[in-house]
Amino acid sequence: SESEMVKSALVRFMDNLAPWEREATRYWGWNLETDPCRDRWKGVSCSSDGSVKTIVLDDSNLSGTLDATSLCMAKSLQIVSLKRNNLHGSIPEAIGDCKYLTRLYLSDNNFSGNLPNSLEHLCSLRWIHIARNNFTGPLSDKLPTSSLISFLGENNNFSGEIPDFDFTKLIQFNVSNNNLKGQIPDVRNKFGVESFSGNPDLCGLPLPTACPPSPSPRKEKRLFITDGVAIYSGYIILGITVVAFFVYKLARKSVCKSEPSEALNKKEGTRQRLTRGNDGGRKREDCCCESKSGGGGGGGGVEMRSEPSIASLESGITLMSTSTLVVLSSRVSKAMRFEDLLRAPAELIGRGMHGSLYKVMLDNGVFLAVKRIKDWGISEADFQRRICKVSQVNHPSLLPPLAYYCSRQEKLLAYEYMDNGSLFNTLYAAGSQNGKPFWWGSRLNVAAKVAETLAYMHEELRESGIAHGNLKSSNILFNNNMEPLISEYGLMVIEHQQALRSLSHSKSVRNRVLTAAHAYSTFKVDVYAFGVILLELVTGRVAYNQGAFDLVKWVNSVVREEWSVEVFDKNLVSEGASGERMMSLLQIALKCINPSPSDRPSMSEVALALIALNEEEETSLNI
Ligand SMILES: Nc1ncnc2c1ncn2[C@@H]1O[C@H](COP(=O)(O)OP(=O)(O)OP(=O)(O)O)[C@@H](O)[C@H]1O
């Protein structure tokens, strides 16, 4: 249960939200004599350790102010939703103390004033919905742009320019009907007119109003802050150019042959994000794609140990090597060689369609999942290019490769070993005698998180034409907190991509258009595969059972006949899962598995639908 201090802070928060409704709020359970979690205060839901996780008080006739100082005493708070009330005043700076806040929903109230600067420091905040209030002032520098995926700020009085948001991550954005001005930043064709209309001084795409051609005053300001700087700026620029030229020359020497001109990311924003890395915020090792010369001197074969290792378990593996591993993370020692990996104690976990997977123990006690890749129809250069790209994208729900080895004969990939197994194991163990129940709420949560991650990856790697390509429930793993992680992203070449590669070298416009269309459809392969995962989640049935059963065919045949409860996992039915929401999930799955790729929704659309469904489920638990 929550401490007395948190409890009284929350009662204070409620007193400020509903100053004239003290009696009613006592009736909602919000009082000092009870516990918010154990006694289920209205709108509150808690995590299993008894700390308050969400406060949802939409449509509750609240007419006071937001006392963020008291609210944020509940340190584990993740979701605050106070939509469609009559709240006034501003969002206090103290909101910055709600460190784990992921969603802040304040739409349809009478809030006013500037957004607090502290919002910028809420690194987990991903949804801000503050539409239809009276907020004023600029949007710039107030928002955690690197984490936001949804910002709804329409129908307020925001002014100034639209900040240079990282539009690759945003899947929902609306600032229409404000007083914003200036040029709209590059929104990567993701948002239409409706996201920006109703701002008379806004210009540029997607709005029909072109911007005046004059150079942006912002740039001038930066270059010529004072006359003195202006005088010396020529020398400074010349100096920087010379240094940059030499740095570039040096860097060129070490950049991989396979990707000569694709120096990492051109955009500053992207570069910052990519170099933050998954290793506790440190830069990931440069994944130079060319295997470097090995420290082992190339002559010695792999010394065999008595315990099983990849070398002893695999037939035909090349034991003599002159190359080392390319190490991408500090979890694997930089000095580690290919030979070390081969002779480390190993256990065969499985042989999939595309190779064998080993659990390998390193000297430092770290366990790796090492995949030996077989017949992947992927060239050496393409393999390296893909690993480079994927390993530089930073998303908490993506399992990045830690190291790889690539020669003509061998391709090995090492990931962190996940003790909690895969979605496949969890799902099918749930139906078995000794499996733990896999509750509906958890299934929805997994579906929403995976969809969101895929949507993000599709955006990040869209230009490179890299999709997952082999998405299935055994490639979705669980970390120590049972949060889903997508593994093996971007390794597969989806059949027609090979043909595309030759096409893409063609100079003809028609062929380039064709290439773009095909690359687009490779993402639709993921949408289909994700639809199959959704079907597994809702039916509890294995997708393919060695030719004996085909889940997609089965579901389609049931759909054609009469709907019956038979289609749903019996564990979900006996749990009392909402029939309406199970049906909604099934409908989303059916859209994803549409036989026509162009009629399938985008991953962003799927993610939004699932996030909404998941939220509906969470909210329903509070009632
Ligand atoms: N990093 C990991 N940690 C723990 N288990 C893993 C890890 N990666 C994969 N696995 C599990 O190991 C088993 C074999 O994986 P593998 O990827 O080789 O086969 P697959 O996914 O069934 O087929 P495919 O070859 O098509 O990918 C699967 O059950 C998978 O869930």
The ligand as a Gaussian input file, in Angstrom:
#p B3LYP/6-31G(d) Opt

LIG

0 1
 N       17.965000     -13.641000     -27.417000
 C       17.293000     -14.744000     -27.095000
 N       17.152000     -15.114000     -25.821000
 C       16.461000     -16.228000     -25.486000
 N       15.846000     -17.026000     -26.383000
 C       15.934000     -16.705000     -27.680000
 C       16.675000     -15.553000     -28.109000
 N       16.569000     -15.476000     -29.451000
 C       15.814000     -16.520000     -29.839000
 N       15.432000     -17.271000     -28.792000
 C       14.624000     -18.493000     -28.812000
 O       15.376000     -19.546000     -29.364000
 C       14.568000     -20.389000     -30.179000
 C       15.206000     -20.554000     -31.544000
 O       15.278000     -19.278000     -32.151000
 P       15.511000     -19.063000     -33.694000
 O       15.462000     -17.606000     -33.956000
 O       16.713000     -19.801000     -34.127000
 O       14.296000     -19.852000     -34.337000
 P       12.925000     -19.392000     -34.870000
 O       12.610000     -17.991000     -34.453000
 O       11.959000     -20.437000     -34.455000
 O       13.125000     -19.517000     -36.420000
 P       13.912000     -18.593000     -37.461000
 O       15.139000     -19.336000     -37.833000
 O       12.961000     -18.465000     -38.576000
 O       14.216000     -17.274000     -36.801000
 C       13.198000     -19.722000     -30.244000
 O       12.355000     -20.383000     -29.330000
 C       13.433000     -18.319000     -29.748000
 O       12.314000     -17.809000     -29.074000

